[in-house]
């Protein structure tokens, strides 16, 4: 069966709209609510990753700074 072009386009747009809204499959947030467990939103996850990277960068720079001091002391 061949669908008229306008109907095909309409169905395609409808499916895409539902996909972008998250209506085609259960979302992680919805599953977590139903199962009674915690859910971390994307914004919270990204903020946590950013903080972890900043902590790692500062601890790495502190370690590097300590090595430079030791080398300078050993040479001096």
PyMOL commands that set and color helices and strands:
alter all, ss='L'
color gray80, all
select helices_A, chain A and resi 5-21+28-35+42-75
alter helices_A, ss='H'
color red, helices_A
deselect
rebuild
show_as cartoon
